[in-house]
Amino acid sequence: MKKVRIVITGGSGFIGSHFIKLLMRSERNNEIFNIDLLTYAGDNRRLQEIERSNLYHFIRCDIREKDKILSVLRDIKPDVIFHFASETHVDNSIARPSDFITTNINGTFNILEFVRSSETKLIHISTDEIYGDRKKGESLFVEDNNYNPSSPYSGSKAAQEMLIKSYIRTYKIKSIIIRPCNNFGPFQHREKFIPKSIISALNNKPIEIYGDGKNKREWIYIDDGCDAIYRIYKKGRIGEIYNIGSGFIVSNNRIAIEILKLTGRPRDLILYVEDRPGHDTMYGVDFSKLRSMGFRPKTSLITGLKLTVEWYQNNSDW
Ligand SMILES: NC(=O)c1ccc[n+]([C@@H]2O[C@H](COP(=O)([O-])OP(=O)(O)OC[C@H]3O[C@@H](n4cnc5c(N)ncnc54)[C@H](O)[C@@H]3O)[C@@H](O)[C@H]2O)c1
């Protein structure tokens, strides 16, 4: 059987690593090439269980280095690239935007330059944050809503999409854009809200919440997030955009309270701190297109949080 040659950029990161493991479980005819720079956010401990497989290869490479990434991709000749590699933490983008511009925009440009000279399909992982704020009473975001990014992170993600759309139109590249809501689960970097809050609670330290904590986010457990990407890969149409949602849209306060309950810690561990500049008040996507592919989240928010708390309890070195 002919092997499908799959490149995952950013495969040593949180979602990319879970997605690689899902691909390896689902199909035996994939040969997977993980291209990752291993920045502070990349960690190959996430891939320990599969790294000895002869169907998996790791290549350390910076997607910003045009000659190098082009040569690596020309050697691999992938059938499909899943482009996860990005700088991803909003707070870092506010403090130091530069890497968000070079990795997210220039790096994506380099990937596109390869794709337009090949038959390779590009599945791009964007974010629901490109829509910006959803105001109270406003409908859920659909895929043809306008871009309205609030942070240098979401601005750079919107810029990636703009480039991809222009390449679809001009060079007829075969591409799909995916906009997931917030993923959470085991192996997420401790800088992100849920792991940071769990680790603080476990250590009896305050859970810091920006502003009044009423900002709402849509959360999806990582296994469901990866299942959604896989369905879009299998059933999605070239040139289309797909939201990934879960319907679990809750405030940061609610997340913190659930974590405190699950860890048996008191509510007065919550500490409100000065709000982040440009902080979006509410997200929430309409994921009817994805639902029509048979997708339903299998893990409830509370079950997902329980599994995540247990994982961090058992992996205190993470
Ligand atoms: N985590 C979420 O909740 C979420 C939600 C929506 C969208 N997304 C998007 O999904 C993708 C993956 O997110 P994540 O949470 O897994 O990110 P992550 O920060 O955990 O991982 C990013 C990975 O990219 C690698 N990387 C960074 N710069 C690179 C470069 N110049 N060259 C090569 N590799 C580089 C890092 O080493 C790391 O392994 C990102 O594009 C992100 O914007 C994430």
The ligand as an SDF file (V2000), in Angstrom:
LIG
                    3D

 44 48  0  0  0  0  0  0  0  0999 V2000
   -3.9250   25.7220   21.9950 N   0  0  0  0  0  0  0  0  0  0  0  0
   -5.0740   26.2420   21.6140 C   0  0  0  0  0  0  0  0  0  0  0  0
   -6.0090   26.3350   22.4200 O   0  0  0  0  0  0  0  0  0  0  0  0
   -5.2670   26.7380   20.2000 C   0  0  0  0  0  0  0  0  0  0  0  0
   -6.5440   27.2030   19.8390 C   0  0  0  0  0  0  0  0  0  0  0  0
   -6.7420   27.6250   18.5180 C   0  0  0  0  0  0  0  0  0  0  0  0
   -5.7120   27.5610   17.6190 C   0  0  0  0  0  0  0  0  0  0  0  0
   -4.4850   27.1210   17.9740 N   0  0  0  0  0  0  0  0  0  0  0  0
   -3.4310   27.0430   16.9630 C   0  0  0  0  0  0  0  0  0  0  0  0
   -3.0100   25.6850   16.8920 O   0  0  0  0  0  0  0  0  0  0  0  0
   -1.6140   25.6140   16.5850 C   0  0  0  0  0  0  0  0  0  0  0  0
   -0.9100   24.7750   17.6460 C   0  0  0  0  0  0  0  0  0  0  0  0
   -1.1400   25.3570   18.9320 O   0  0  0  0  0  0  0  0  0  0  0  0
   -0.4700   24.7410   20.2380 P   0  0  0  0  0  0  0  0  0  0  0  0
   -1.2570   25.1750   21.3960 O   0  0  0  0  0  0  0  0  0  0  0  0
   -0.1980   23.3090   20.0200 O   0  0  0  0  0  0  0  0  0  0  0  0
    0.9220   25.5340   20.2420 O   0  0  0  0  0  0  0  0  0  0  0  0
    2.2520   25.2840   21.0860 P   0  0  0  0  0  0  0  0  0  0  0  0
    2.7480   26.6310   21.4740 O   0  0  0  0  0  0  0  0  0  0  0  0
    2.0240   24.2620   22.1460 O   0  0  0  0  0  0  0  0  0  0  0  0
    3.2470   24.6270   20.0210 O   0  0  0  0  0  0  0  0  0  0  0  0
    3.8030   25.3410   18.9640 C   0  0  0  0  0  0  0  0  0  0  0  0
    4.9180   24.4900   18.3690 C   0  0  0  0  0  0  0  0  0  0  0  0
    5.4700   25.2220   17.2510 O   0  0  0  0  0  0  0  0  0  0  0  0
    6.8890   25.1350   17.3200 C   0  0  0  0  0  0  0  0  0  0  0  0
    7.4650   26.3240   16.6580 N   0  0  0  0  0  0  0  0  0  0  0  0
    7.3610   27.6140   17.0840 C   0  0  0  0  0  0  0  0  0  0  0  0
    8.0660   28.4170   16.2590 N   0  0  0  0  0  0  0  0  0  0  0  0
    8.5980   27.6290   15.2890 C   0  0  0  0  0  0  0  0  0  0  0  0
    9.4200   27.8710   14.1550 C   0  0  0  0  0  0  0  0  0  0  0  0
    9.8490   29.1210   13.8510 N   0  0  0  0  0  0  0  0  0  0  0  0
    9.7700   26.8440   13.3740 N   0  0  0  0  0  0  0  0  0  0  0  0
    9.3540   25.5710   13.6670 C   0  0  0  0  0  0  0  0  0  0  0  0
    8.5840   25.2720   14.7430 N   0  0  0  0  0  0  0  0  0  0  0  0
    8.2110   26.2900   15.5430 C   0  0  0  0  0  0  0  0  0  0  0  0
    7.2090   25.0760   18.8060 C   0  0  0  0  0  0  0  0  0  0  0  0
    8.5000   24.5280   19.0620 O   0  0  0  0  0  0  0  0  0  0  0  0
    6.0610   24.2180   19.3380 C   0  0  0  0  0  0  0  0  0  0  0  0
    6.4010   22.8420   19.3190 O   0  0  0  0  0  0  0  0  0  0  0  0
   -1.1130   27.0500   16.5200 C   0  0  0  0  0  0  0  0  0  0  0  0
   -1.0720   27.4380   15.1720 O   0  0  0  0  0  0  0  0  0  0  0  0
   -2.1850   27.8390   17.2710 C   0  0  0  0  0  0  0  0  0  0  0  0
   -2.2640   29.1600   16.7810 O   0  0  0  0  0  0  0  0  0  0  0  0
   -4.2370   26.7120   19.2670 C   0  0  0  0  0  0  0  0  0  0  0  0
  1  2  1  0
  2  3  2  0
  2  4  1  0
  4  5  1  0
  4 44  2  0
  5  6  2  0
  6  7  1  0
  7  8  2  0
  8  9  1  0
  8 44  1  0
  9 10  1  0
  9 42  1  0
 10 11  1  0
 11 12  1  0
 11 40  1  0
 12 13  1  0
 13 14  1  0
 14 15  2  0
 14 16  1  0
 14 17  1  0
 17 18  1  0
 18 19  2  0
 18 20  1  0
 18 21  1  0
 21 22  1  0
 22 23  1  0
 23 24  1  0
 23 38  1  0
 24 25  1  0
 25 26  1  0
 25 36  1  0
 26 27  1  0
 26 35  1  0
 27 28  2  0
 28 29  1  0
 29 30  1  0
 29 35  2  0
 30 31  1  0
 30 32  2  0
 32 33  1  0
 33 34  2  0
 34 35  1  0
 36 37  1  0
 36 38  1  0
 38 39  1  0
 40 41  1  0
 40 42  1  0
 42 43  1  0
M  CHG  2   8   1  16  -1
M  END
$$$$
